[in-house]
Amino acid sequence: MIHDIQPMKYHVEYEDLKPQPEDTVFLFDGSGVFCRTAEGETVYPKFSDLEALLPSGEAGRACFRYLFSIDNARFYIPDLAGGVAIPAPPGFERQEEGVFRTAKPRHLAFAGVTAHQLYLWYASRQFCGGCGVRMAHAPTERAMICPQCGRVEYPTISPVVIVAVTHGEKLLVTRYKGRPSRRYALVAGYGEIGESLEDTVHREVLEETGVHVRNLRYYKSQPWAFSSTILSGFFCELEGDPAITLDEQELSEAIWLHRDEIPPADSDFALTSEMMEVFRKGEV
């Protein structure tokens, strides 16, 4: 999956660091990122590519916000609270966020989509939701704090369940409504206030397909920065009638497929694909 970058190590501990010449800076523009391709790999600007476009010395370094590191490589975005517009250097062009689904090397794709998640959060937390005053960076943690009322905001991470419902040798698969992709998916949905993940599994399966489930078994989780969520995968078994009642607002299709009918996974990018693949191969 995209976050599986071993043997490299993702370091998310908060630090207030200033960029050095070889540090990577992700320049986002809404849903897009500036990058270029060289020798089959996706390349993002280094701080050294931007220095000539910035105020000199510490003033230039102060225009950026440290995010995280992978091994010893450090990653930044422009500090949106600083109010300084950072232009893209020559040779870098805007690509949509979807570029991270195919970008190489893998660890930089993970860094990019995770940085975009933080960029969107910072962009949406410029002003206090309580009193409207401009927010400031907390000095000791990854948070925004209101200097007037003291409100503290942390990065938003929403819980989502991915559910593989089995019925003997068959798997319940779906297709979302109104999406260009025709790949099969699994039942999925957001956890609600006051709801356990297990309760979310039961509710989402019933709402989307009209069937009941039992024997829930946790599989694994995946951070999914594309929607600022943490995915929790569950396998479970059909309980009762296998007849499907389709939620036509959410889905265009929901069917039972035998293991032999499930298309082989075309990537190991996402938790959904991995769960379908391990069932297809008879590993669960």
C-alpha positions as CSV (number, residue, x, y, z in Angstrom):
1,M,0.0,0.0,0.0
2,I,1.1,3.6,-0.5
3,H,2.3,4.0,3.0
4,D,4.4,0.8,3.0
5,I,7.8,2.4,2.3
6,Q,10.0,0.0,4.3
7,P,12.9,-0.1,4.9
8,M,12.5,3.7,4.9
9,K,11.1,5.2,8.1
10,Y,8.4,7.9,8.2
11,H,9.1,10.4,11.0
12,V,6.0,12.5,11.9
13,E,7.3,13.9,15.3
14,Y,6.7,17.6,15.5
15,E,9.8,19.9,15.1
16,D,10.1,23.6,14.2
17,L,12.8,23.3,11.5
18,K,13.9,25.6,8.8
19,P,14.7,24.3,5.3
20,Q,18.1,23.5,4.0
21,P,19.1,23.5,0.3
22,E,18.4,19.8,-0.4
23,D,15.1,19.7,1.5
24,T,12.0,19.0,-0.6
25,V,9.2,21.7,-0.9
26,F,5.8,20.7,-2.1
27,L,4.1,23.6,-3.9
28,F,0.4,23.0,-4.0
29,D,-2.3,24.9,-5.8
30,G,-5.6,23.7,-4.6
31,S,-5.9,20.1,-5.8
32,G,-2.7,20.4,-7.9
33,V,1.1,20.1,-7.2
34,F,4.1,21.5,-9.1
35,C,6.5,18.8,-10.3
36,R,8.4,17.5,-13.3
37,T,9.5,14.1,-14.6
38,A,13.1,13.1,-15.0
39,E,14.3,9.6,-15.9
40,G,11.0,8.0,-15.1
41,E,10.7,9.6,-11.7
42,T,8.5,12.4,-10.4
43,V,10.7,15.3,-9.1
44,Y,9.5,18.1,-6.7
45,P,11.3,21.4,-6.0
46,K,14.1,21.6,-3.6
47,F,14.6,24.6,-1.3
48,S,17.6,25.4,-3.4
49,D,15.4,25.8,-6.5
50,L,13.4,28.5,-4.7
51,E,16.0,30.5,-2.8
52,A,16.5,33.0,-5.7
53,L,12.8,33.7,-5.6
54,L,12.6,34.5,-1.9
55,P,13.9,37.1,0.6
56,S,17.5,36.3,1.5
57,G,18.7,34.5,4.7
58,E,16.4,33.6,7.6
59,A,13.5,35.6,6.1
60,G,13.4,33.2,3.2
61,R,13.6,30.1,5.4
62,A,10.8,31.5,7.6
63,C,8.4,31.3,4.6
64,F,8.1,27.5,5.0
65,R,6.5,25.0,7.4
66,Y,8.3,21.7,8.3
67,L,6.0,18.7,7.9
68,F,7.8,15.4,8.4
69,S,10.8,13.4,7.3
70,I,11.4,10.1,5.6
71,D,14.7,8.7,6.8
72,N,16.9,11.9,6.6
73,A,14.9,13.6,3.8
74,R,12.8,16.5,5.1
75,F,9.7,17.9,3.6
76,Y,8.1,21.4,3.7
77,I,5.3,23.4,2.3
78,P,5.0,27.2,2.2
79,D,3.8,28.6,5.5
80,L,0.2,29.7,4.6
81,A,0.0,31.8,7.8
82,G,3.0,33.8,6.6
83,G,1.2,35.4,3.7
84,V,4.1,35.2,1.3
85,A,3.3,33.8,-2.2
86,I,5.9,31.3,-3.4
87,P,6.1,31.0,-7.2
88,A,6.9,27.7,-8.9
89,P,10.5,27.6,-10.2
90,P,11.1,27.2,-14.0
91,G,10.7,23.7,-15.3
92,F,8.0,22.6,-12.8
93,E,4.4,22.3,-14.1
94,R,1.1,21.9,-12.2
95,Q,-0.3,18.3,-12.1
96,E,-3.5,17.2,-10.4
97,E,-3.2,15.4,-7.0
98,G,-3.9,12.1,-8.8
99,V,-0.3,12.1,-10.0
100,F,0.6,10.7,-6.6
101,R,-1.2,7.4,-7.5
102,T,1.4,6.6,-10.1
103,A,4.4,8.8,-9.1
104,K,7.8,7.1,-8.5
105,P,9.6,6.5,-6.3
106,R,6.9,5.2,-3.9
107,H,8.1,7.0,-0.8
108,L,7.9,10.4,-2.5
109,A,4.3,9.6,-3.7
110,F,3.4,8.9,0.0
111,A,5.2,12.0,1.1
112,G,3.4,14.1,-1.5
113,V,-0.2,12.9,-0.7
114,T,0.5,13.2,3.0
115,A,1.9,16.7,2.6
116,H,-1.2,17.6,0.5
117,Q,-3.4,16.5,3.4
118,L,-1.6,18.8,5.8
119,Y,-1.7,21.6,3.2
120,L,-5.4,21.4,2.9
121,W,-5.8,21.3,6.7
122,Y,-3.6,24.4,7.2
123,A,-5.4,26.2,4.4
124,S,-8.8,25.6,6.2
125,R,-7.5,26.7,9.6
126,Q,-6.3,30.2,8.9
127,F,-9.1,31.8,11.0
128,C,-10.6,30.7,14.4
129,G,-13.9,28.9,14.1
130,G,-14.9,30.4,17.4
131,C,-14.1,34.1,17.3
132,G,-12.8,34.7,13.7
133,V,-9.3,35.9,14.7
134,R,-6.4,34.8,12.5
135,M,-4.9,31.6,13.9
136,A,-1.2,31.1,14.8
137,H,1.1,28.0,14.9
138,A,1.3,26.4,18.2
139,P,4.9,26.6,19.4
140,T,5.4,22.9,20.6
141,E,3.0,20.8,18.6
142,R,1.4,20.4,15.2
143,A,-1.7,22.5,15.9
144,M,-3.2,26.0,15.2
145,I,-4.1,28.1,18.2
146,C,-6.2,31.2,18.5
147,P,-4.3,34.0,20.2
148,Q,-7.6,35.6,21.4
149,C,-9.9,32.8,22.7
150,G,-7.3,30.0,23.0
151,R,-9.1,27.5,20.7
152,V,-6.7,24.8,19.5
153,E,-7.2,22.9,16.2
154,Y,-5.4,19.7,15.3
155,P,-5.2,18.0,11.9
156,T,-8.5,16.3,11.0
157,I,-8.5,12.6,10.5
158,S,-11.8,10.9,9.9
159,P,-12.4,7.1,10.6
160,V,-13.6,5.0,7.7
161,V,-14.3,1.2,7.5
162,I,-13.6,-1.0,4.5
163,V,-15.7,-4.1,4.7
164,A,-15.1,-7.4,2.8
165,V,-18.4,-9.4,3.3
166,T,-17.9,-13.1,2.5
167,H,-20.5,-15.8,1.7
168,G,-18.6,-19.1,1.4
169,E,-16.5,-18.8,-1.7
170,K,-18.2,-15.5,-2.7
171,L,-17.3,-11.8,-1.9
172,L,-19.7,-8.9,-1.9
173,V,-18.3,-6.2,-4.3
174,T,-19.6,-2.9,-5.3
175,R,-19.2,-0.1,-7.8
176,Y,-19.7,3.5,-6.8
177,K,-22.2,5.7,-8.5
178,G,-21.1,8.7,-10.6
179,R,-17.4,7.8,-10.7
180,P,-15.4,7.3,-13.9
181,S,-13.6,4.2,-12.5
182,R,-15.3,0.9,-13.2
183,R,-13.2,-1.1,-10.8
184,Y,-14.9,-3.2,-8.2
185,A,-14.7,-2.0,-4.6
186,L,-15.9,-3.0,-1.2
187,V,-18.5,-1.6,1.1
188,A,-17.1,1.5,2.8
189,G,-18.2,4.3,4.9
190,Y,-17.5,6.9,7.6
191,G,-17.9,6.3,11.3
192,E,-20.5,8.5,12.9
193,I,-20.5,10.4,16.2
194,G,-20.9,7.9,19.1
195,E,-20.4,4.9,16.9
196,S,-17.9,2.1,17.3
197,L,-16.1,0.8,14.2
198,E,-17.9,-2.5,14.6
199,D,-21.2,-0.7,14.6
200,T,-20.2,1.3,11.6
201,V,-19.5,-2.0,9.7
202,H,-23.0,-3.3,10.5
203,R,-24.7,-0.1,9.6
204,E,-22.8,0.6,6.3
205,V,-23.3,-2.9,5.0
206,L,-27.0,-2.8,5.8
207,E,-27.5,0.7,4.3
208,E,-25.6,0.1,1.1
209,T,-26.6,-3.5,0.3
210,G,-29.4,-4.5,2.7
211,V,-27.6,-7.5,4.1
212,H,-26.7,-8.4,7.7
213,V,-23.2,-9.6,8.8
214,R,-21.6,-11.5,11.6
215,N,-18.1,-12.7,12.8
216,L,-16.3,-9.4,12.2
217,R,-12.5,-9.8,12.0
218,Y,-10.2,-6.8,11.9
219,Y,-7.6,-7.0,9.1
220,K,-5.4,-3.9,9.1
221,S,-5.5,-0.1,8.7
222,Q,-4.3,2.4,6.1
223,P,-3.8,6.2,6.3
224,W,-5.6,7.6,3.3
225,A,-4.5,11.1,2.8
226,F,-6.6,11.6,-0.3
227,S,-9.7,12.1,1.9
228,S,-7.9,12.9,5.3
229,T,-9.1,9.5,6.7
230,I,-7.8,6.5,8.4
231,L,-9.1,3.3,6.9
232,S,-9.9,0.2,9.0
233,G,-10.4,-3.0,7.1
234,F,-12.7,-5.8,8.3
235,F,-13.6,-9.2,7.0
236,C,-17.0,-10.5,8.0
237,E,-19.5,-13.2,7.0
238,L,-23.0,-12.9,5.6
239,E,-25.8,-13.6,8.2
240,G,-29.1,-14.6,6.7
241,D,-30.5,-13.8,3.3
242,P,-27.9,-13.0,0.6
243,A,-30.4,-11.0,-1.5
244,I,-29.1,-7.5,-2.1
245,T,-31.1,-4.3,-1.8
246,L,-29.0,-1.7,-3.5
247,D,-28.5,1.9,-2.1
248,E,-28.9,3.6,-5.5
249,Q,-27.8,7.0,-4.2
250,E,-24.4,5.6,-3.3
251,L,-23.8,2.7,-5.6
252,S,-24.4,1.7,-9.2
253,E,-23.9,-2.0,-8.5
254,A,-23.5,-4.6,-5.8
255,I,-23.0,-8.3,-6.6
256,W,-21.6,-11.5,-5.1
257,L,-18.5,-12.7,-7.0
258,H,-16.9,-16.1,-6.7
259,R,-13.2,-16.0,-5.9
260,D,-12.5,-17.2,-9.5
261,E,-14.5,-14.2,-10.9
262,I,-12.7,-11.5,-9.0
263,P,-10.3,-9.6,-11.4
264,P,-6.6,-9.8,-10.2
265,A,-5.4,-6.6,-8.5
266,D,-3.7,-4.2,-10.9
267,S,-1.8,-2.4,-8.0
268,D,-1.0,-2.8,-4.3
269,F,-1.8,0.9,-3.7
270,A,-4.9,0.7,-1.6
271,L,-6.3,-1.4,1.3
272,T,-9.4,-2.2,-0.7
273,S,-7.4,-3.8,-3.5
274,E,-5.3,-5.8,-1.0
275,M,-8.3,-7.2,0.8
276,M,-10.0,-8.2,-2.5
277,E,-6.7,-9.8,-3.6
278,V,-6.1,-11.9,-0.4
279,F,-9.7,-13.2,-0.7
280,R,-9.3,-14.0,-4.4
281,K,-6.1,-16.0,-3.6
282,G,-7.8,-17.9,-0.8
283,E,-5.5,-16.4,1.9
284,V,-8.4,-15.5,4.1
